[in-house]
Structures are given as C-alpha cells and as structure tokens.
Amino acid sequence: MFNGVIFHTGKITFLQKNKKSILIGISTKLKFKKKDIGSSISCNGVCLTLTKIEKNLIFFYISNETLKKSNFKNSKIGQEINMEKSIIYGQKISGHFIQGHVDTTAKIKKIEFIDKSWLMKLQIQNKSLNKFLAEKASISINGVSLTISKTSREYFDLSIIPHTLKLTNIKNLKKNDIVNVELDIFSKYMYKYLK
C-alpha cells in the first residue's frame, strides 16, 4: 500500500526486453538495503517487487500482465520513474490509499499552463472504467496522488501545482504521452456493492 506522495524519482539505466517480460534497473537516491529485496516498491504507480540491488541500481521484473495494463511496455533508457516505498503502519497519509494495481492507462490530450500550474486533460484508455471517474475524487497518475478537477463524457481534468511538478516526473509529460492510472479503491468497491 502506498499514499502517492512522491519525494524521489529514479532513472532507468538498464533495460532487458523479452517477448513477454522486461527486466529493468533503476538508478535512484532512494536508499535500499539487502533486507529490502522482496519488498514492494511503487514505480510509476505500479507495485513491483525489488529483486536485486547492485550499488545504487535496483532491479525489477515486469510480467506480461503488468505490461498489458501499464506504460512500462514503452520503457526507455534514461526515462524518469516516480518511486515510493510502501507505507509503514502509523505513517501519516498525505495522499490517498494506492495499491499499486494499475487499472489502465490514459493518454494526455491537452496541457495548459496557468501561471506555474498545469491543467491537464486526459482520456482513459479503457472506456468501461469512466464510470469510476468523479469530480473531486482521488486518482493515481504515474503513482502520484491527485484530485480530479472535472469530468466529461470522454475526458477528465487534473490541476497540478508547482510543488508536485518539481518532485515528480509529471513535469516531463507532453501531449499524447501515456500515463499509468489507478482509480480510487473506494469508488471501485462502492460501485460494486451498490450495483
């Protein structure tokens, strides 16, 4: 479980693609010890298992199922990745509960600059999930806890403040980029039980 408040990023410096999986190595200032091997780490919002540590390089195996639902299929050397260790019992939750189980991806349709903030319009790839989008609901974009500012039939909008842009890889995004999306866990469960 994560809370989507990102203080660290990393860069993909090793990439080995196979037919149905990827092995990535990420260079980061986030500290890990050998005892952390096997831990769950949020990488761009995807809960991945830390498999190996070599100096400042940490490795993750990405399965075919994860590749289908996330933007990791487009991974490149030098790509910046948002990173978060799993939360500890009693830790302050500043964002919202994020499982790291990415539901789908979204395409960025438009970015407007309002002073130093960004207004981003996105289109969810799996349109059957649009029913879970609601104004003022929480959403995870590349692992970052954000609030939906507006919804329409085809799109949803996010307002992103300068502080978030400074600390995350969202500042690198541009029109037509694909981002990982995890919908609010509470909206999914409430929809299921009220149906």
C-alpha positions in Angstrom: 0.0 0.0 0.0 1.2 3.5 -0.9 0.0 7.0 -0.5 1.1 8.7 -3.7 3.2 11.5 -2.2 6.4 11.3 -4.2 9.7 12.6 -2.8 12.0 10.5 -5.0 12.5 9.6 -8.6 14.9 7.3 -10.4 16.1 6.7 -13.9 16.0 3.5 -16.0 19.7 2.7 -16.7 19.3 -1.0 -17.6 16.6 -2.5 -19.8 16.3 -6.1 -21.0 13.2 -6.8 -23.1 12.0 -10.3 -23.7 8.9 -11.4 -25.6 6.5 -11.2 -22.6 8.5 -9.6 -19.8 11.0 -6.8 -19.1 13.9 -6.6 -16.5 14.6 -3.0 -15.6 17.4 -1.5 -13.5 16.7 1.9 -11.9 19.3 4.3 -10.5 17.9 6.3 -7.6 19.0 8.2 -4.5 16.2 6.3 -2.5 18.1 4.1 -0.1 17.7 0.3 -0.1 19.5 -2.5 1.9 19.8 -6.2 1.0 17.0 -6.9 3.5 14.7 -4.9 1.2 14.9 -7.5 -1.5 11.4 -8.9 -2.0 9.8 -5.6 -0.9 7.0 -3.9 -2.8 8.0 -0.6 -4.4 5.8 1.8 -6.4 7.4 2.5 -9.7 5.3 5.0 -11.7 2.4 3.7 -9.7 2.9 0.1 -10.4 3.6 -2.2 -7.3 6.8 -4.0 -8.3 8.9 -6.5 -6.3 12.5 -5.5 -5.7 14.6 -8.5 -7.0 18.2 -7.3 -6.8 20.4 -4.5 -5.6 23.8 -3.6 -7.1 25.3 -0.4 -5.6 22.8 2.4 -6.5 21.0 0.2 -9.1 17.8 -1.6 -8.1 16.2 -4.3 -10.4 12.6 -5.2 -11.1 11.0 -8.0 -13.2 7.9 -6.8 -15.1 5.5 -9.5 -16.2 3.3 -9.7 -19.3 0.1 -8.9 -17.3 1.8 -5.7 -15.9 3.0 -4.7 -19.4 -0.6 -5.0 -20.7 -2.1 -2.7 -18.2 0.8 -0.1 -17.7 3.0 2.2 -19.7 6.1 0.0 -18.9 5.8 -1.5 -22.4 7.1 1.8 -23.7 10.1 1.9 -21.3 13.3 3.6 -22.4 16.8 4.0 -21.1 17.0 7.4 -19.3 13.3 7.5 -18.5 12.5 9.1 -15.1 10.4 7.0 -12.8 8.4 8.1 -9.7 9.3 6.0 -6.8 7.7 5.3 -3.4 8.4 2.7 -0.7 5.3 1.1 0.8 3.8 2.9 3.8 4.5 1.8 7.3 1.8 1.3 9.9 1.2 4.6 11.8 2.7 6.7 8.9 0.9 9.9 8.0 -1.2 9.5 4.9 -0.9 12.8 2.9 -2.3 11.5 -0.3 -4.8 8.6 -0.6 -4.6 4.8 -0.4 -3.0 3.4 -3.5 -2.5 -0.3 -4.0 -0.1 -0.2 -7.0 -2.6 -2.3 -9.0 -2.8 -0.1 -12.1 -6.3 -0.3 -13.7 -5.4 1.1 -17.1 -3.6 3.9 -18.9 -4.6 7.3 -20.1 -3.5 9.5 -23.0 -2.7 13.1 -22.4 -4.9 15.1 -24.8 -4.0 18.7 -23.8 -1.8 20.6 -21.3 -2.5 24.2 -20.4 -0.2 26.4 -18.4 -1.9 28.6 -15.8 0.7 30.7 -14.0 3.1 28.0 -12.7 0.5 25.2 -12.5 -0.6 22.8 -15.2 -4.2 21.9 -16.3 -4.0 18.5 -17.9 -6.8 16.9 -19.9 -6.6 13.1 -20.2 -8.6 10.3 -21.9 -8.8 7.0 -20.2 -7.8 4.1 -22.5 -10.3 1.5 -21.1 -13.5 3.5 -21.5 -15.5 1.0 -19.4 -13.8 2.5 -16.4 -15.1 6.0 -17.0 -17.9 5.3 -14.5 -15.4 5.4 -11.7 -14.3 9.0 -12.5 -15.9 11.7 -10.4 -15.1 15.3 -9.7 -13.1 15.8 -6.5 -12.3 12.0 -6.4 -8.7 10.8 -5.9 -6.8 9.2 -8.7 -3.2 8.0 -9.1 -1.3 9.1 -12.2 2.2 7.5 -12.5 1.9 6.8 -8.8 1.1 10.5 -7.8 -2.0 11.1 -5.7 -4.1 13.7 -7.5 -7.6 15.1 -7.4 -9.9 15.0 -10.5 -11.0 18.6 -11.1 -13.5 18.0 -13.8 -15.1 15.1 -15.8 -16.9 14.9 -19.1 -18.1 12.0 -21.2 -14.7 11.5 -22.9 -12.1 13.2 -20.7 -11.1 14.1 -17.1 -9.0 17.1 -16.0 -6.3 17.4 -13.4 -4.8 20.6 -11.9 -1.2 20.1 -10.9 0.6 22.5 -8.6 4.3 23.6 -9.0 5.4 21.6 -5.9 4.1 18.3 -7.4 5.7 19.2 -10.8 9.0 19.8 -9.1 9.2 16.5 -7.2 7.7 14.1 -9.9 8.1 13.0 -13.5 4.8 14.7 -14.4 6.9 17.8 -15.4 8.3 15.7 -18.3 4.9 14.8 -19.8 3.6 16.1 -23.1 0.6 15.8 -25.3 -0.1 12.2 -26.4 2.1 10.6 -23.7 0.6 7.6 -21.9 0.4 7.5 -18.1 -0.5 4.8 -15.6 -3.9 5.2 -13.9 -5.1 3.6 -10.7 -8.7 4.6 -9.8 -9.7 5.3 -6.2 -10.1 2.0 -4.4 -13.1 3.2 -2.5 -15.0 4.2 -5.7 -14.4 0.8 -7.2 -15.7 -1.1 -4.1 -18.6 1.2 -3.5 -19.7 0.8 -7.1 -19.5 -3.0 -6.9 -21.6 -3.2 -3.7 -24.2 -0.6 -4.6 -24.8 -2.1 -8.1 
